[in-house]
């Protein structure tokens, strides 16, 4: 189904949590259909990645213009809108988080939709379209009790950040690797991992929606020194991120900073 076949006017009546979820889900569905169609036609991976990025961006921007025309938007794929710096409401979106994984036919990619209001994230959704899951801030995901004896740490497919190596060694973690930031953060929500720590830098759209959903689920979310994450800053770069079960936040932060103090 293309965006032209969707009655977006009805989305004006949704609350922000519902809207984030609908946008993330529908964008994910279109991206899945797009990948299936292009692969069947024999596309190149580069074409699939580029067209997927643009399809997701256009769909989310169209939906937000229809449902929330007065709000500003910060998107990975769009030009930075200076209006957001004085706006009270800013949607922070990543139309296709994990473009490489999407192009490779993998499942660990995501769609991110988050709302920032007056200094904090207030709504968000992360869609994992390849496994037909959408996680929203309301109703928030219900976390299952931790089952594993050893902490499970999720890290990037291509490199292990220095902070992840430190934590893995100090806490004797089991390690697993996934692609997108959204997939890694949601692996904790799904009780497949316990810790996601990253110090290689990322942009606000990489973590805004995962941070909003993880916090709503009761997880610890911060920078790796324990300080709050700041969104809708002029500079879109965020140096680091920690998402983990709350009972592991102390040990993780102690591992990273205890020896330095």
Residue frames relative to the residue before (quaternion, step in Angstrom):
aa qw qx qy qz dx dy dz
X 1.0000 0.0000 0.0000 0.0000 0.00 0.00 0.00
X 0.2785 -0.7623 0.5624 0.1584 3.57 -0.86 0.97
X 0.6710 -0.5083 0.3389 0.4202 3.56 -1.23 0.34
X 0.6034 0.5705 -0.3634 0.4223 3.59 1.12 -0.54
X 0.6815 0.4750 -0.2839 0.4789 3.60 1.19 -0.44
X 0.6272 0.5234 -0.3296 0.4733 3.59 1.28 0.00
X 0.3506 -0.7199 0.5605 0.2114 3.56 -0.94 0.91
X 0.1390 -0.8365 0.5277 0.0499 3.56 0.07 1.30
X 0.5166 0.6571 -0.4263 0.3459 3.60 1.15 -0.37
X 0.6135 0.5588 -0.3466 0.4374 3.60 1.11 -0.61
X 0.5845 0.6094 -0.3686 0.3888 3.58 1.18 -0.47
X 0.5208 0.6443 -0.4171 0.3737 3.59 1.20 -0.33
X 0.6940 0.4866 -0.2651 0.4598 3.57 1.15 -0.62
X 0.5347 0.6226 -0.4062 0.4018 3.59 1.26 -0.07
X 0.4436 -0.6309 0.5378 0.3404 3.57 -1.16 0.47
X 0.7191 -0.4789 0.2803 0.4184 3.59 -1.24 0.30
X 0.6314 0.5226 -0.3399 0.4611 3.60 1.01 -0.73
X 0.6678 0.4968 -0.2967 0.4683 3.58 0.92 -0.92
X 0.6511 0.5209 -0.3191 0.4505 3.56 0.95 -0.87
X 0.6330 0.5271 -0.3355 0.4571 3.59 0.91 -0.85
X 0.6771 0.5041 -0.2916 0.4499 3.57 0.93 -0.91
X 0.6636 0.5005 -0.3038 0.4658 3.57 0.94 -0.89
X 0.6544 0.5137 -0.3168 0.4555 3.57 0.92 -0.88
X 0.6801 0.4891 -0.2963 0.4588 3.58 0.86 -0.94
X 0.6667 0.5038 -0.3077 0.4551 3.58 0.93 -0.87
X 0.7148 0.4580 -0.2779 0.4494 3.58 0.75 -1.00
X 0.6150 0.5237 -0.3531 0.4721 3.60 1.03 -0.68
X 0.6489 0.5268 -0.3105 0.4528 3.56 0.99 -0.83
X 0.6407 0.5228 -0.3221 0.4608 3.56 0.99 -0.81
X 0.6687 0.4893 -0.3074 0.4679 3.56 0.94 -0.83
X 0.6445 0.5177 -0.3244 0.4597 3.57 1.00 -0.75
X 0.6304 0.5207 -0.3339 0.4690 3.59 1.01 -0.73
X 0.6716 0.4906 -0.2977 0.4688 3.57 0.87 -0.95
X 0.6286 0.5404 -0.3225 0.4570 3.57 1.05 -0.81
X 0.6660 0.4963 -0.3074 0.4644 3.58 0.90 -0.88
X 0.6513 0.5194 -0.3171 0.4533 3.58 0.90 -0.89
X 0.6753 0.5076 -0.2923 0.4482 3.56 0.93 -0.94
X 0.7103 0.4584 -0.2749 0.4580 3.59 0.82 -0.97
X 0.6230 0.5278 -0.3494 0.4595 3.60 1.00 -0.72
X 0.6437 0.5257 -0.3244 0.4517 3.59 0.99 -0.80
X 0.6927 0.4600 -0.2657 0.4878 3.58 1.16 -0.60
X 0.5255 -0.6688 0.3940 0.3482 3.58 1.27 -0.04
X 0.2132 0.8113 -0.5157 0.1745 3.58 1.00 0.78
X 0.4884 -0.6047 0.5196 0.3547 3.56 -1.31 0.14
X 0.6257 -0.5417 0.3991 0.3947 3.56 -1.19 0.46
X 0.6518 0.5274 -0.3249 0.4375 3.60 0.97 -0.83
X 0.6433 0.5054 -0.3212 0.4770 3.58 0.99 -0.79
X 0.6409 0.5300 -0.3214 0.4528 3.56 0.95 -0.86
X 0.6748 0.4940 -0.2972 0.4608 3.59 0.89 -0.91
X 0.6914 0.4855 -0.2905 0.4494 3.59 0.81 -0.97
X 0.6994 0.4546 -0.2799 0.4753 3.58 0.85 -0.91
X 0.6109 0.5466 -0.3509 0.4527 3.59 1.10 -0.60
X 0.6268 0.5359 -0.3297 0.4597 3.58 0.96 -0.86
X 0.7146 0.4601 -0.2600 0.4582 3.57 0.83 -0.99
X 0.6225 0.5371 -0.3461 0.4519 3.58 1.01 -0.75
X 0.6734 0.4952 -0.2970 0.4616 3.58 0.87 -0.94
X 0.6539 0.5195 -0.3083 0.4555 3.57 0.96 -0.88
X 0.6794 0.4904 -0.3023 0.4544 3.59 0.80 -0.96
X 0.6553 0.5170 -0.3223 0.4466 3.58 0.93 -0.84
X 0.6924 0.4687 -0.2905 0.4654 3.59 0.80 -0.94
X 0.6515 0.5063 -0.3264 0.4612 3.59 0.93 -0.78
X 0.6377 0.5152 -0.3286 0.4691 3.59 0.99 -0.78
X 0.6694 0.5091 -0.2954 0.4534 3.57 0.92 -0.90
X 0.6818 0.4756 -0.2906 0.4739 3.57 0.96 -0.83
X 0.6253 0.5214 -0.3489 0.4642 3.60 1.01 -0.68
X 0.6702 0.4920 -0.2953 0.4707 3.57 1.06 -0.75
X 0.7811 0.3801 -0.1866 0.4589 3.57 0.80 -1.01
X 0.8034 0.1025 -0.0248 0.5860 3.60 1.07 -0.73
X 0.0447 -0.8724 0.4860 0.0283 3.60 0.66 1.08
X 0.6870 0.4966 -0.2896 0.4445 3.60 1.12 -0.49
X 0.5985 0.5855 -0.3564 0.4146 3.60 1.25 -0.22
X 0.4319 -0.6622 0.5463 0.2767 3.56 -1.22 0.56
X 0.2042 -0.7770 0.5866 0.1024 3.57 -1.24 0.46
X 0.1070 -0.7352 0.6656 0.0709 3.52 -1.14 0.82
X 0.0333 0.8165 -0.5703 0.0838 3.57 -0.48 1.22
X 0.5741 -0.5869 0.4419 0.3616 3.55 -1.10 0.66
X 0.7720 0.4014 -0.1954 0.4524 3.55 0.91 -0.89
X 0.6893 0.4784 -0.2884 0.4613 3.61 1.21 -0.12
X 0.6126 -0.5175 0.4345 0.4100 3.54 -1.29 0.26
X 0.5198 -0.6430 0.4587 0.3255 3.57 -1.00 0.80
X 0.2634 -0.7709 0.5679 0.1174 3.54 -0.80 1.11
X 0.3784 -0.7622 0.4795 0.2143 3.59 -0.44 1.20
X 0.5259 0.6474 -0.4104 0.3685 3.60 1.19 -0.39
X 0.5883 0.6169 -0.3719 0.3675 3.55 1.10 -0.63
X 0.6217 0.5815 -0.3483 0.3925 3.59 1.08 -0.62
X 0.7470 0.3132 -0.2092 0.5478 3.59 1.19 -0.37
X 0.5169 0.6534 -0.4089 0.3723 3.59 1.29 -0.01
X 0.4438 -0.6790 0.5169 0.2735 3.56 -1.21 0.55
X 0.7716 0.2101 -0.1144 0.5894 3.57 1.21 -0.51
X 0.0603 0.7896 -0.6043 0.0873 3.56 -0.77 1.09
X 0.2665 -0.7347 0.6042 0.1557 3.55 -0.85 1.01
X 0.1375 -0.7767 0.6127 0.0497 3.57 -0.86 1.02
X 0.0323 0.8492 -0.5185 0.0944 3.56 -0.34 1.25
X 0.1106 -0.7211 0.6772 0.0961 3.50 -1.27 0.61
X 0.3051 -0.8137 0.4630 0.1747 3.60 -0.11 1.26
X 0.7904 0.0050 0.0019 0.6126 3.59 1.17 -0.51
X 0.0479 -0.8050 0.5906 -0.0290 3.54 -0.07 1.33
X 0.7513 0.2544 -0.2249 0.5660 3.56 -0.48 1.19
X 0.0629 0.8463 -0.5249 0.0657 3.55 0.92 0.95
X 0.6290 0.5375 -0.3435 0.4443 3.60 0.99 -0.76
X 0.6671 0.4976 -0.3011 0.4656 3.57 0.92 -0.92
X 0.6132 0.5405 -0.3363 0.4678 3.57 1.05 -0.77
X 0.6995 0.4801 -0.2698 0.4554 3.56 0.87 -0.95
X 0.6865 0.4802 -0.2722 0.4733 3.56 1.16 -0.62
X 0.5264 -0.6561 0.4030 0.3606 3.58 1.26 -0.06
X 0.4481 0.6956 -0.4451 0.3424 3.57 1.25 0.35
X 0.5331 -0.6429 0.4594 0.3025 3.55 -1.35 0.17
X 0.6670 0.5545 -0.3048 0.3934 3.63 1.15 -0.52
X 0.4444 0.5997 -0.5276 0.4055 3.53 0.52 1.35
X 0.1858 -0.8153 0.5475 0.0331 3.57 -1.16 0.51
X 0.2806 -0.6799 0.6368 0.2314 3.50 -1.45 0.10
X 0.1553 -0.8087 0.5658 0.0423 3.59 -0.80 1.07
X 0.0609 0.7629 -0.6417 0.0506 3.56 -0.98 0.92
X 0.1038 0.7980 -0.5844 0.1047 3.60 -0.64 1.10
X 0.2408 -0.7489 0.5999 0.1455 3.54 -1.24 0.56
X 0.1629 -0.7537 0.6336 0.0629 3.54 -0.94 1.06
X 0.0182 0.7962 -0.6032 0.0432 3.55 -0.91 0.98
X 0.8689 -0.1172 0.0699 0.4757 3.53 -0.85 1.07
X 0.8249 -0.2979 0.1155 0.4664 3.56 0.82 1.00
X 0.7980 0.2088 -0.1404 0.5476 3.60 1.17 -0.06
X 0.5226 -0.5950 0.5015 0.3484 3.53 -1.29 0.36
X 0.1143 -0.8368 0.5347 0.0275 3.58 -0.71 1.04
X 0.7909 0.0532 -0.0412 0.6082 3.60 1.19 -0.29
X 0.1636 0.8004 -0.5675 0.1023 3.54 -1.15 0.48
X 0.0733 -0.7715 0.6298 0.0532 3.51 -1.35 0.31
X 0.1230 -0.7480 0.6478 0.0762 3.51 -1.22 0.70
X 0.1480 -0.7836 0.6003 0.0618 3.54 -0.73 1.09
X 0.1225 -0.7316 0.6658 0.0800 3.54 -1.09 0.86
X 0.2001 -0.8639 0.4446 0.1262 3.58 0.42 1.24
X 0.6511 0.5530 -0.3334 0.3989 3.59 0.96 -0.79
X 0.7420 0.2957 -0.2148 0.5620 3.61 1.22 -0.35
X 0.4552 -0.7335 0.4144 0.2883 3.58 1.31 0.37
X 0.4915 0.6211 -0.4563 0.4055 3.57 0.85 1.04
X 0.0316 -0.7605 0.6484 0.0187 3.54 -1.12 0.79
X 0.1373 -0.7887 0.5979 0.0405 3.57 -0.80 1.05
X 0.0872 -0.8243 0.5593 -0.0129 3.56 -0.71 1.13
X 0.5821 -0.5786 0.4435 0.3600 3.53 -1.30 0.31
X 0.7956 0.0241 -0.0190 0.6051 3.59 1.20 -0.47
X 0.4355 -0.3225 -0.8094 0.2264 1.48 -1.14 2.23
X 0.4890 -0.6828 0.4650 0.2802 3.54 -0.95 0.91
X 0.5730 -0.5771 0.4433 0.3769 3.60 -1.13 0.55
X 0.3254 -0.7193 0.5797 0.2014 3.55 -1.11 0.72
X 0.3113 -0.7833 0.5143 0.1584 3.55 -0.56 1.19
X 0.3718 -0.6997 0.5654 0.2290 3.55 -1.00 0.86
X 0.6020 -0.5509 0.4257 0.3910 3.57 -1.21 0.45
X 0.5354 -0.6275 0.4633 0.3239 3.53 -1.08 0.75
X 0.2434 -0.8014 0.5385 0.0922 3.55 -0.87 1.04
X 0.6832 0.5312 -0.2971 0.4035 3.57 0.98 -0.84
X 0.4632 -0.6646 0.5110 0.2875 3.56 -1.12 0.68
X 0.7367 0.3187 -0.1943 0.5638 3.56 0.95 -0.87
X 0.5058 -0.6259 0.4812 0.3478 3.62 -0.98 0.71
X 0.2637 -0.7471 0.5921 0.1472 3.54 -1.09 0.78
X 0.1283 -0.8095 0.5726 0.0194 3.55 -0.63 1.18
X 0.1873 -0.7779 0.5921 0.0962 3.56 -0.84 1.00
X 0.0002 -0.8012 0.5964 -0.0500 3.54 -0.93 0.94
X 0.7223 -0.4687 0.3037 0.4078 3.53 -1.33 0.17
X 0.5894 -0.5888 0.4304 0.3474 3.53 -1.22 0.56
X 0.7836 0.4115 -0.1742 0.4317 3.55 0.88 -1.03
X 0.8073 0.0204 -0.0023 0.5897 3.58 1.14 -0.48
X 0.3408 -0.7051 0.5819 0.2193 3.52 -1.23 0.58
X 0.3742 -0.7316 0.5173 0.2389 3.62 -0.45 1.13
X 0.6322 -0.5652 0.3783 0.3712 3.56 -1.12 0.74
X 0.6614 0.5073 -0.3207 0.4498 3.59 0.92 -0.85
X 0.6349 0.5289 -0.3359 0.4521 3.59 1.05 -0.69
X 0.6232 0.5350 -0.3355 0.4614 3.58 1.05 -0.75
X 0.6443 0.5252 -0.3163 0.4572 3.58 0.96 -0.90
X 0.6943 0.4728 -0.2795 0.4651 3.57 0.80 -1.02
X 0.6472 0.5322 -0.3273 0.4368 3.58 0.90 -0.87
X 0.6905 0.4705 -0.2806 0.4723 3.57 0.96 -0.86
X 0.6934 0.4912 -0.2851 0.4434 3.59 0.88 -0.93
X 0.7767 0.3357 -0.1713 0.5048 3.58 0.96 -0.85
X 0.3979 -0.7418 0.4575 0.2866 3.59 1.33 0.16
X 0.1712 0.8382 -0.4947 0.1529 3.54 0.90 1.01
X 0.3937 -0.5911 0.6329 0.3083 3.45 -1.40 0.35
X 0.2125 -0.8035 0.5470 0.1001 3.59 -0.93 0.81
X 0.0066 0.7602 -0.6495 -0.0127 3.53 -1.18 0.72
X 0.2984 -0.7718 0.5449 0.1353 3.55 -1.17 0.61
X 0.0281 0.7799 -0.6237 0.0438 3.54 -1.01 0.93
X 0.6102 -0.6046 0.3909 0.3307 3.54 -1.27 0.35
X 0.8545 0.2019 -0.1187 0.4637 3.56 -0.21 -1.26
X 0.6184 -0.5384 0.4239 0.3847 3.55 -1.28 0.47
X 0.6361 0.5331 -0.3292 0.4503 3.58 1.01 -0.76
X 0.6571 0.4999 -0.3133 0.4692 3.57 0.95 -0.83
X 0.6532 0.5126 -0.3210 0.4555 3.59 0.99 -0.79
X 0.6795 0.4789 -0.3010 0.4673 3.59 0.85 -0.93
X 0.6926 0.4709 -0.2885 0.4640 3.60 0.93 -0.83
X 0.5403 0.5949 -0.4210 0.4208 3.61 1.17 -0.28
X 0.6198 0.5064 -0.3415 0.4926 3.59 1.18 -0.49
X 0.6281 0.5256 -0.3287 0.4702 3.57 0.98 -0.83
X 0.7156 0.4326 -0.2458 0.4903 3.61 1.03 -0.76
X 0.4508 -0.7151 0.4251 0.3236 3.60 1.33 0.11
X 0.4326 0.6644 -0.4843 0.3701 3.55 1.05 0.85
X 0.7617 0.1099 -0.0679 0.6349 3.56 1.32 -0.33
X 0.3643 -0.7439 0.5258 0.1933 3.56 -1.31 0.29
X 0.7997 0.1654 -0.0482 0.5751 3.59 1.13 -0.65
X 0.0075 0.7398 -0.6728 -0.0010 3.53 -1.11 0.86
X 0.0987 0.7914 -0.5929 0.1116 3.56 -0.51 1.18
X 0.0031 -0.8148 0.5733 -0.0864 3.54 -0.85 1.07
X 0.0315 -0.8203 0.5710 0.0030 3.58 -0.83 0.95
X 0.4901 0.6866 -0.4195 0.3353 3.59 1.19 0.32
X 0.5591 -0.6109 0.3862 0.4063 3.56 1.27 0.02
X 0.1036 0.7535 -0.6446 0.0772 3.52 -1.20 0.67
X 0.5120 -0.6297 0.4796 0.3336 3.55 -1.29 0.13
X 0.7016 -0.4846 0.3157 0.4162 3.56 -1.25 0.43
X 0.6743 0.5056 -0.3095 0.4403 3.60 0.95 -0.80
X 0.5714 0.5952 -0.3861 0.4126 3.60 1.19 -0.38
X 0.8303 0.2554 -0.0951 0.4862 3.57 0.97 -0.80
X 0.4768 0.7077 -0.4466 0.2689 3.62 1.13 -0.35
X 0.7245 0.4193 -0.2602 0.4812 3.60 0.65 -1.03
X 0.6480 0.4939 -0.3447 0.4661 3.67 0.86 -0.75
X 0.6443 0.5175 -0.3267 0.4587 3.61 0.98 -0.78
X 0.6535 0.5181 -0.3152 0.4530 3.59 0.95 -0.87
X 0.6949 0.4667 -0.2803 0.4698 3.57 0.86 -0.94
X 0.6499 0.5196 -0.3222 0.4515 3.59 0.94 -0.86
X 0.6557 0.5001 -0.3154 0.4696 3.58 0.95 -0.84
X 0.6433 0.5213 -0.3223 0.4589 3.60 0.98 -0.81
X 0.6690 0.4932 -0.2874 0.4761 3.58 1.14 -0.66
X 0.5829 -0.6170 0.3584 0.3887 3.60 1.27 -0.06
X 0.4675 0.6712 -0.4484 0.3604 3.57 1.22 0.33
X 0.5115 -0.5859 0.5186 0.3552 3.55 -1.30 0.30
X 0.0182 0.7827 -0.6202 0.0489 3.57 -0.90 0.98
X 0.2771 0.7497 -0.5593 0.2200 3.60 -0.72 1.06
X 0.5747 -0.4617 0.4829 0.4727 3.49 -1.33 -0.37
X 0.6559 -0.5644 0.3257 0.3810 3.59 -1.19 0.32
X 0.6332 0.4631 -0.3615 0.5040 3.59 1.27 0.09
X 0.6115 -0.5812 0.3310 0.4227 3.57 1.30 0.15
X 0.5471 0.6176 -0.4039 0.3951 3.60 1.22 -0.14
X 0.6230 -0.5756 0.3753 0.3738 3.60 -1.19 0.52
X 0.4700 -0.6174 0.5498 0.3093 3.51 -1.29 0.48
X 0.2035 -0.7815 0.5822 0.0939 3.58 -0.95 0.87
X 0.0924 -0.8112 0.5773 0.0110 3.56 -0.77 1.10
X 0.7872 0.2637 -0.2826 0.4805 3.52 -1.36 0.50
X 0.2985 0.7160 -0.5525 0.3049 3.55 1.01 0.85
X 0.6452 -0.5179 0.3770 0.4163 3.58 -1.19 0.42
X 0.7136 0.3474 -0.2145 0.5693 3.58 0.97 -0.89
X 0.3368 -0.7826 0.4904 0.1834 3.58 -0.59 1.11
X 0.5482 0.6413 -0.3871 0.3720 3.60 1.26 -0.16
X 0.0860 -0.7568 0.6468 0.0386 3.57 -1.04 0.91
X 0.4329 -0.7583 0.4198 0.2477 3.61 -0.57 1.09
X 0.8310 -0.0336 0.0954 0.5471 3.60 0.92 -0.82
X 0.1514 -0.7835 0.6014 0.0394 3.54 -1.33 0.32
X 0.0339 -0.7633 0.6446 0.0262 3.54 -1.15 0.76
X 0.0525 0.7441 -0.6639 0.0522 3.55 -0.90 1.04
X 0.2399 0.7734 -0.5569 0.1849 3.58 -0.71 1.01
X 0.6341 -0.4663 0.4252 0.4469 3.53 -1.32 0.08
X 0.5915 -0.6300 0.3678 0.3434 3.55 -0.97 0.87
X 0.6605 0.5198 -0.3265 0.4323 3.59 0.98 -0.71
X 0.6848 0.4575 -0.2834 0.4914 3.57 1.26 -0.28
X 0.4620 0.7025 -0.4468 0.3056 3.61 1.22 -0.21
X 0.6542 0.5225 -0.3157 0.4466 3.58 0.90 -0.90
X 0.6906 0.4651 -0.2931 0.4699 3.62 0.76 -0.93
X 0.6464 0.5124 -0.3339 0.4561 3.61 0.97 -0.76
X 0.6876 0.4720 -0.2879 0.4707 3.59 0.84 -0.94
X 0.6238 0.5225 -0.3352 0.4748 3.58 1.06 -0.70
X 0.6312 0.5344 -0.3296 0.4554 3.57 1.02 -0.79
X 0.7278 0.4492 -0.2409 0.4588 3.57 0.94 -0.91
X 0.8376 0.2301 -0.0642 0.4912 3.57 0.94 -0.87
X 0.5250 0.6744 -0.4100 0.3185 3.60 1.14 -0.46
X 0.6883 0.4852 -0.2793 0.4613 3.56 0.99 -0.85
X 0.6718 0.5114 -0.3044 0.4410 3.60 1.19 -0.39
X 0.6902 0.4828 -0.2690 0.4671 3.58 1.23 -0.36
